[in-house]
Amino acid sequence: MKPIILIPSLILLLIAAFFGQASIDIMDLADKTSTSYQIFWELRVPRIVLAFAVGAILSLSGLIFQTLFRNPMSTPFTLGVASGATLFTAIAIMLGFTLFTPLFAFVGATLTILLLFTITARFESDDSASLLLVGIALSFFYSAALLVLFFLSSLQESYEIVRFTMGSLDIVGFDNAALMSVVALLLLLLIYHYRHELRILLTSYSFAHLKGIRVKRVNTILLLGVSVAVGVAVSITGPIGFVGLIIPHILKTIYAKSADRLIFPIFFYGGIFLVFCDLIARNLGTSSDIPIGVVTSFLGAPFFIYLIMNRKRRG
């Protein structure tokens, strides 16, 4: 990793917890009875750990999607996993099970994954185009179902659903942060294990077949692992868009390396990026924190337009 980028990133990671709406007295951080201790260790540090883990997951997922689908516009939400989690969260809210929204969201994501692979198991093709198309179709279906729920919901229920769709890193304690850290590390290990296959798949599926790689099996394992990790992330934080689109493209531009050699940089800087976005969300001087999904969308939308324009020029 280049020191000119690495050093500021590490500094950002170390100081992020000291900034927010409430001021922190450094001298009180060792006093468990102080307000500064509770804000720092119970709210901000877990939030930063969660942001780093989720950012790493979304960024690595974006790398895998763009590699396997050979589409620079692919993101972790391409297969409809986030849409499924959002729909089931809306169902939980309307049924009055607000305390169980993370569980409903994870169930929605898991059912989407099972449905995707059940449908695509009937296809004989080794490429991932069919899986992508099924995912897009499911996303449209979930969006339509969500609109129906909006129409039937009360004002309070509609607000809660919308708030979930904006994404949030608001947590207390390390339980969710620890869970996401474990999921992020497992995903990193899975992708690193298949780094050789990824490098060959970048050439062509035909070449991968000649090298003895079972393309369909590798694609299924990687996409399943990515989808489960994204499903867990969405169940806790809600959908956070554009992270998986931005980070892989930026790192490919900076390092100019193949996907298999960008696994660790994308993992690290994806986490740093979401920590940076969260720092912005917590320090805009508003009465409450700006939803993290709003910040990433503001940064991601212009970049998305840039990608489209750059693609047109190359074409």
Secondary structure by P-SEA (a helix, b strand, c coil): cccaaaaaaaaaaaacccccccccccccccccccaaaaaaccccaaaaaaaaaaaaaaaaaaaaaaaaaccccccccccaaaaaaaaaaaaaaaaccccaaaaaaaaaaaaaaaaaaaaacccccccaaaaaaaaaaaaaaaaaaaaaaaaaccaaaaaaaaaaaaccccccccaaaaaaaaaaaaaaaaaaaaaaaaaaaaacaaaaaaaccaaaaaaaaaaaaaaaaaaaaaacccccccccccaaaaaaaacccccccaaaaaaaaaaaaaaaaaaaaacccccccccaaaaaaaacaaaaaaaaaaaaaac
